[in-house]
Amino acid sequence: MTLLEEDMKRIEALGFQREEFAWFDGNFWRLRNVNGHCVFFDPQTRLCKIYPYRPVGCRLYPLIYVEGEGPRVDVLCPNHHTYTEEEVRRNAPLLLRAVKQLFREAGRQLSS
């Protein structure tokens, strides 16, 4: 999951160090994975440890952005079939705003 600067600051305000939960892939900051799942996933409760403070991308998932195509529902999500067209219409502008911000932060241009 890619992270906006605002996501990282929100998580850091909880007392986490950036290096604990994020890594830089050369273009974008991303959430770390531990044992095949997000660093904030609690395997015992099967819940997110920072749910109210989770990144924008987590809030919008399973809506993802595919460069050159635009917003799409991620068919790899086990519940992708429950995401309605209305949810896509409602959340696509939020996703596009977040993607544009990610690209600005990375100093890159978003291709249409």
C-alpha positions in Angstrom: 0.0 0.0 0.0 1.4 3.4 -1.0 1.5 6.1 1.6 0.9 9.8 1.4 3.0 12.1 3.5 -0.1 12.9 5.5 -0.6 9.2 6.2 2.9 8.9 7.6 2.6 12.0 9.7 -0.7 10.7 11.2 0.9 7.3 12.0 4.0 9.0 13.4 1.8 11.1 15.7 0.7 7.8 17.3 4.3 7.2 18.4 5.6 5.0 15.5 8.9 5.7 13.8 8.6 5.9 10.0 11.2 3.1 9.6 9.0 0.8 11.7 6.0 0.9 9.3 7.2 2.3 6.0 9.8 1.7 3.3 10.8 3.7 0.2 10.7 1.8 -3.1 12.6 4.5 -5.0 9.4 6.3 -6.1 6.9 6.0 -3.3 6.6 5.3 0.4 4.8 2.0 1.2 3.5 0.1 4.2 5.8 -2.6 5.4 4.7 -6.2 5.4 5.5 -8.7 8.1 4.9 -12.4 7.6 2.8 -11.7 4.5 0.6 -9.0 5.9 0.5 -5.4 6.8 2.7 -4.4 9.8 -0.4 -3.1 11.5 -2.5 -6.3 11.1 -2.9 -8.1 14.4 -3.1 -11.9 13.5 -4.7 -12.8 16.8 -7.6 -10.4 16.6 -7.5 -10.3 12.7 -8.0 -6.5 13.0 -6.0 -3.4 12.1 -4.1 -2.0 15.1 -4.5 1.6 13.8 -7.9 1.3 12.0 -9.1 4.9 12.8 -5.8 6.3 11.6 -5.3 4.0 8.6 -3.9 5.3 5.4 -6.1 6.8 2.7 -5.4 3.8 0.4 -6.6 1.4 3.0 -9.8 3.5 3.5 -10.6 3.4 -0.2 -9.6 -0.3 -0.9 -10.6 -2.3 -2.8 -10.8 0.7 -5.2 -7.3 1.0 -6.7 -5.8 3.1 -9.4 -4.3 1.4 -12.5 -2.1 3.8 -14.4 -3.3 4.4 -17.9 -6.8 2.9 -17.0 -7.9 4.8 -13.9 -9.9 3.6 -10.9 -10.7 -0.1 -10.7 -12.0 -2.5 -8.2 -9.2 -4.9 -7.2 -10.3 -8.4 -8.3 -7.7 -9.8 -6.0 -9.7 -8.6 -3.0 -11.9 -11.5 -1.7 -14.8 -9.1 -1.3 -14.4 -7.3 -4.6 -17.9 -8.5 -5.7 -19.5 -6.6 -2.9 -18.2 -3.2 -4.0 -21.0 -1.4 -5.9 -20.9 0.9 -8.9 -22.2 3.6 -6.6 -19.2 3.2 -4.3 -16.9 3.4 -7.3 -18.6 6.7 -8.4 -18.5 8.1 -4.9 -14.9 7.1 -4.1 -13.2 7.5 -7.5 -12.7 11.3 -7.1 -11.2 10.7 -3.6 -8.9 8.1 -5.1 -7.8 10.3 -8.0 -7.1 13.2 -5.6 -4.9 10.8 -3.5 -3.1 9.5 -6.5 -2.3 13.0 -7.8 -1.0 13.9 -4.4 1.2 10.7 -4.4 2.7 11.6 -7.7 3.2 15.3 -6.7 5.1 14.0 -3.6 7.2 11.7 -5.7 7.9 14.5 -8.2 6.3 12.6 -11.0 3.7 13.3 -13.6 0.5 11.2 -13.6 -0.2 9.8 -17.1 -3.9 10.0 -18.1 
